[in-house]
């Protein structure tokens, strides 16, 4: 009888190792690329925030143009909203459903880039600030154009579908791991009862 128990133990051990080795999460390269692009877009928007903030401080400090300072404050708010939209927090997407669509998100980014690039002629003596404004605005403009084109091609819909698949796969993996753990516990109890 103990021999049969040994056989059961030997058969059970390879099955658990083989099933646990097949439970591996493979990341979707498309979703990784989307996350990287979203991170890059967030960095471009943060650069726009910094440049617009510096321009606003300069406008208010020198009292050269109050209108430009107020405009830069609005540009900071719009760029901050771009960063929040790129995080894809459920609260932000629930608050503004239109930002789920990539074409709309791209238009918001283009708007923030144009606001960053506006009124560059007063910076004659500050070439570094002008250069930063140009870099930030063109980076965000490029990201916005990519988002608009991707939105037209329904890439956002594909991303949402793959995210749902990934969430379902992760949940199935967790459930399978829980079942494997429970099966091992039951096998241990069964072996203890046989002895």
N, C-alpha and C positions, 0 to 999 in steps of 0.2 A: 504494500500500500504506500509506503514511503517512496518507493520507486516511481509510482505514478505521480506523486506530489512533486518529485524532482523533475519529471518530464514536463509537468504543467509549468513549473517555474522556468524551465529552460525555454519552453515555447512562448511564455509570456514576456520574457525579457527582450527577445529580438523584436517582437511586435511593437512594444512601446518605443523602442529606440528608432525603429523605422518610421513609425507614424509621427514621432516628434521631430524627426529630421525633415519630413515633408511639410511640416507646418512652418513655413517661412513666409514672411511678408516681403513681397517684391514690390518695390516702388515703381509707379508708372512714370516712365521718362517724360511723357507729355506733361504730367502734373508737376514734375520737378522743374521742367523748363518754364511752365507758367508761374511757379513760385519764384524762380530766379528773376524772371522778367518783372513780376510784381515788386520784388525787392528793389530792382534797379529803378523802376518808376518811382517808388517811394523815396529813394535816395535823391533822384532828380527833383522831386517835389520839395524835399527838405532843403536842398540847395536853393531852390526858388524862395522858400520861406526865409532863409538866412539873407539872401541878397535883397529881397524886398524889405526885410526888417532893417538892414543897414541903410538902405536908401531912405526909408521913412525916418529913421533917426537923424540922418544927415539933413533931410528936408526940414524937420522940425527944429533941429539944433541951429541951423543957420537962418531959419525963417525965410528961406529963399522962395519956397513955394508950398503953401499950406495945402493946396489942392493935391499936389503930387504926394505929399505925406499921407493924406487921407486915402488917396488911391492906392498907395503902397500897403496901407493897413488892410484894405479890402483884398488886395492880392495875397497878403499873408493868410487871411482867413480862407480864401478859395484854395490856396495851395495846401493848407492844413486839412481842408476837407478832402482833397485828393489823397493825402496820406492816409486819412481815416478810411476812405473808400477802398484803398489798396489793402488794408488789413482785413477787409471783408468781415468785420464784426457783424454779428447778426443784428445788433441794435441799429447800426448805421444802415444796413441793407433793408431793415424793416422800416426805418424812418424814411428812406428814399429808395423805393423799389426800382426806380429807373436806372440806378447805378448797377443793378445786376446785369444789365445789358452793356456789352463792351463798347458798342458804338457811342452810347451816352457817356460812359466813363471816359472815352477818348475825347469827346467834345469838351468835357469839363477840363481835362488836362490841357487841351489846346487853348482853352479860354485862360487858364492860369498861366500858360506860357506866353500868350499875347499880352496879358497884364504885366508880366515880368519884363517883357521887352519894350513896353510902351514908355514914352518920354525919355529916350536915352540922350538927347542932345544937351541937357544941362550938365552932364558929367564931364565936361571938357577937361578939367584938371584931375579927375579921378579915373584914370585909364584902367586900373585894376578892378574897380567896381564895375566899370562898363564891360570888361572882359568876363567877369563872373556872371553878370546879367546875361550876356550873350550865350555863354556856355550853358547856364541853367535853363534859359528859355528854349534854346535849340534842343537840348536833351529831352526836356519835357514835351516839346512840340513833336519830336520824333516818336516818343512813346505814345503820345496821343494819336498820331497818324497810324501807328501799328495797331492800336486798340480799335480805331474806327474801321480799318480794313479787316481786321480779325472779326469784328462784330458783324460786318457785312457778310463775311464768309461763315458766320455762325460757329466760330471757334469757341465762344463763350458757352454756348449750349452744349458743345462737346465736352468742355471742361467740367461743367456742372454734372453731366451724365457720368463722367469718369470718377468724379468725386463721390457721387452716390454709390458707384460700384466699389470704390475703395473702402468706404465706410461699411458697406454690407460685407465685404470680404474681411475687414478687421473684426467685425462683430462675429462672423462665422468662425474665424480663427480663435477668438476668445472663448466662444461656446465649445469648440472642439477641444481646446486645451482643458477647459473645465470638465468636460466629459472624460477625457483621458485621465485626469487627476482622480476623478470619482471612480473610474473603473479600476485604477490601481489600488485605491483604498478598499474597494469591494473585494478585489483579488486577495489582498492581504488579510481581510477578515475571513474570507473563505478558506485560505490556507491555515489560518489560526484555528478555525473550527474543525478542520480535518485532523489537526495534530492533537 
